[in-house]
Amino acid sequence: MIKKVHVKKNDTVIVISGDDKGLKGKVLEVSPKEGKVIVEGVNIVTRHVKPRREGQEGGIVKVEGAMYADKVQLFCSKCGKGVRAKYKLDGDKKVRVCAKCGAEL
């Protein structure tokens, strides 16, 4: 069952709980099936990688790990904090706006 996730790729979000609370970043990937997102510079994990091809190096690499979408909130640059989004019809288009100040997200 695919769940609806409130953030999209390339959205700017702020982490609202966990070890990385308060960090901002851009959403790199969204997985609605798992309800998870990958945010740039947040939830850094260590991966051990094997060399796959000849000449390629293996080793320990730090990459962004997936985190639950519930732990992030959309960031409004006008308010300067995490906000909820509401939808407004702009002609034929459905646009996400900040629930507090009305700025387009």
Short mmCIF file of the C-alpha atoms (twelve columns), coordinates in Angstrom:
data_MODEL
# 
_entry.id   MODEL 
# 
loop_
_atom_site.group_PDB 
_atom_site.id 
_atom_site.type_symbol 
_atom_site.label_atom_id 
_atom_site.label_alt_id 
_atom_site.label_comp_id 
_atom_site.label_asym_id 
_atom_site.label_seq_id 
_atom_site.Cartn_x 
_atom_site.Cartn_y 
_atom_site.Cartn_z 
_atom_site.pdbx_PDB_model_num 
ATOM 1   C CA . MET A 1   0.000  0.000  0.000   1 
ATOM 2   C CA . ILE A 2   1.475  3.332  -1.076  1 
ATOM 3   C CA . LYS A 3   1.074  6.130  1.466   1 
ATOM 4   C CA . LYS A 4   0.950  9.799  0.560   1 
ATOM 5   C CA . VAL A 5   4.047  11.700 1.639   1 
ATOM 6   C CA . HIS A 6   3.762  15.445 2.333   1 
ATOM 7   C CA . VAL A 7   7.163  16.323 0.824   1 
ATOM 8   C CA . LYS A 8   8.472  16.119 -2.725  1 
ATOM 9   C CA . LYS A 9   11.903 15.867 -4.289  1 
ATOM 10  C CA . ASN A 10  13.892 19.166 -4.150  1 
ATOM 11  C CA . ASP A 11  11.795 20.574 -1.248  1 
ATOM 12  C CA . THR A 12  13.663 22.322 1.546   1 
ATOM 13  C CA . VAL A 13  12.810 20.686 4.852   1 
ATOM 14  C CA . ILE A 14  13.791 20.957 8.517   1 
ATOM 15  C CA . VAL A 15  14.197 17.955 10.841  1 
ATOM 16  C CA . ILE A 16  11.808 18.172 13.811  1 
ATOM 17  C CA . SER A 17  12.925 15.166 15.887  1 
ATOM 18  C CA . GLY A 18  15.859 12.847 16.435  1 
ATOM 19  C CA . ASP A 19  19.633 13.345 16.609  1 
ATOM 20  C CA . ASP A 20  19.645 15.776 13.656  1 
ATOM 21  C CA . LYS A 21  16.849 17.979 15.048  1 
ATOM 22  C CA . GLY A 22  16.980 21.521 13.668  1 
ATOM 23  C CA . LEU A 23  19.039 20.721 10.545  1 
ATOM 24  C CA . LYS A 24  17.834 21.974 7.161   1 
ATOM 25  C CA . GLY A 25  18.386 20.277 3.838   1 
ATOM 26  C CA . LYS A 26  17.049 19.511 0.388   1 
ATOM 27  C CA . VAL A 27  15.079 16.314 -0.225  1 
ATOM 28  C CA . LEU A 28  17.097 14.102 -2.573  1 
ATOM 29  C CA . GLU A 29  14.756 11.125 -2.771  1 
ATOM 30  C CA . VAL A 30  11.257 10.150 -1.618  1 
ATOM 31  C CA . SER A 31  10.031 6.603  -1.054  1 
ATOM 32  C CA . PRO A 32  6.227  6.657  -0.560  1 
ATOM 33  C CA . LYS A 33  6.077  2.862  -0.234  1 
ATOM 34  C CA . GLU A 34  8.232  2.960  2.915   1 
ATOM 35  C CA . GLY A 35  7.164  6.466  3.983   1 
ATOM 36  C CA . LYS A 36  10.801 7.602  4.013   1 
ATOM 37  C CA . VAL A 37  12.878 10.441 2.592   1 
ATOM 38  C CA . ILE A 38  16.588 11.070 2.058   1 
ATOM 39  C CA . VAL A 39  17.670 14.604 2.994   1 
ATOM 40  C CA . GLU A 40  20.962 16.172 1.904   1 
ATOM 41  C CA . GLY A 41  23.460 16.439 4.776   1 
ATOM 42  C CA . VAL A 42  21.156 14.837 7.349   1 
ATOM 43  C CA . ASN A 43  21.257 11.368 8.975   1 
ATOM 44  C CA . ILE A 44  24.808 10.578 7.826   1 
ATOM 45  C CA . VAL A 45  25.553 6.846  8.068   1 
ATOM 46  C CA . THR A 46  28.713 4.843  7.451   1 
ATOM 47  C CA . ARG A 47  28.671 2.244  4.688   1 
ATOM 48  C CA . HIS A 48  31.299 -0.371 3.956   1 
ATOM 49  C CA . VAL A 49  31.599 -0.767 0.180   1 
ATOM 50  C CA . LYS A 50  33.424 -3.406 -1.805  1 
ATOM 51  C CA . PRO A 51  35.249 -2.553 -5.001  1 
ATOM 52  C CA . ARG A 52  32.971 -3.688 -7.828  1 
ATOM 53  C CA . ARG A 53  35.252 -3.191 -10.832 1 
ATOM 54  C CA . GLU A 54  38.972 -3.526 -11.314 1 
ATOM 55  C CA . GLY A 55  40.685 -0.311 -10.297 1 
ATOM 56  C CA . GLN A 56  37.731 0.883  -8.210  1 
ATOM 57  C CA . GLU A 57  38.446 1.458  -4.540  1 
ATOM 58  C CA . GLY A 58  36.435 0.060  -1.687  1 
ATOM 59  C CA . GLY A 59  36.381 1.314  1.864   1 
ATOM 60  C CA . ILE A 60  34.255 3.136  4.372   1 
ATOM 61  C CA . VAL A 61  31.973 5.814  2.887   1 
ATOM 62  C CA . LYS A 62  29.689 8.297  4.640   1 
ATOM 63  C CA . VAL A 63  26.301 8.733  2.911   1 
ATOM 64  C CA . GLU A 64  22.855 10.102 3.752   1 
ATOM 65  C CA . GLY A 65  20.516 7.486  5.183   1 
ATOM 66  C CA . ALA A 66  16.752 7.300  4.797   1 
ATOM 67  C CA . MET A 67  14.568 8.683  7.559   1 
ATOM 68  C CA . TYR A 68  10.835 8.669  8.159   1 
ATOM 69  C CA . ALA A 69  8.974  11.497 6.439   1 
ATOM 70  C CA . ASP A 70  7.117  12.161 9.720   1 
ATOM 71  C CA . LYS A 71  10.375 13.516 11.168  1 
ATOM 72  C CA . VAL A 72  10.644 16.353 8.633   1 
ATOM 73  C CA . GLN A 73  8.565  19.442 8.020   1 
ATOM 74  C CA . LEU A 74  8.500  21.824 5.053   1 
ATOM 75  C CA . PHE A 75  10.652 24.920 5.590   1 
ATOM 76  C CA . CYS A 76  9.181  28.353 4.818   1 
ATOM 77  C CA . SER A 77  11.925 30.859 3.954   1 
ATOM 78  C CA . LYS A 78  9.618  33.787 4.749   1 
ATOM 79  C CA . CYS A 79  8.689  32.516 8.260   1 
ATOM 80  C CA . GLY A 80  12.146 31.037 8.821   1 
ATOM 81  C CA . LYS A 81  10.844 27.834 10.394  1 
ATOM 82  C CA . GLY A 82  9.072  24.551 9.696   1 
ATOM 83  C CA . VAL A 83  5.432  24.889 8.675   1 
ATOM 84  C CA . ARG A 84  2.504  22.863 7.455   1 
ATOM 85  C CA . ALA A 85  1.358  23.276 3.888   1 
ATOM 86  C CA . LYS A 86  -2.092 24.028 2.658   1 
ATOM 87  C CA . TYR A 87  -3.262 23.980 -0.926  1 
ATOM 88  C CA . LYS A 88  -4.614 26.891 -2.907  1 
ATOM 89  C CA . LEU A 89  -6.059 26.872 -6.411  1 
ATOM 90  C CA . ASP A 90  -4.198 29.252 -8.711  1 
ATOM 91  C CA . GLY A 91  -6.265 29.137 -11.879 1 
ATOM 92  C CA . ASP A 92  -6.074 25.498 -12.965 1 
ATOM 93  C CA . LYS A 93  -3.046 24.674 -10.820 1 
ATOM 94  C CA . LYS A 94  -3.000 23.415 -7.243  1 
ATOM 95  C CA . VAL A 95  -0.253 25.281 -5.368  1 
ATOM 96  C CA . ARG A 96  1.238  24.535 -1.935  1 
ATOM 97  C CA . VAL A 97  1.379  27.564 0.346   1 
ATOM 98  C CA . CYS A 98  2.549  28.164 3.917   1 
ATOM 99  C CA . ALA A 99  -0.323 27.713 6.376   1 
ATOM 100 C CA . LYS A 100 1.006  30.584 8.551   1 
ATOM 101 C CA . CYS A 101 2.032  33.378 6.177   1 
ATOM 102 C CA . GLY A 102 0.586  32.287 2.829   1 
ATOM 103 C CA . ALA A 103 3.925  32.298 0.972   1 
ATOM 104 C CA . GLU A 104 4.302  29.814 -1.875  1 
ATOM 105 C CA . LEU A 105 6.430  26.779 -0.992  1 
# 
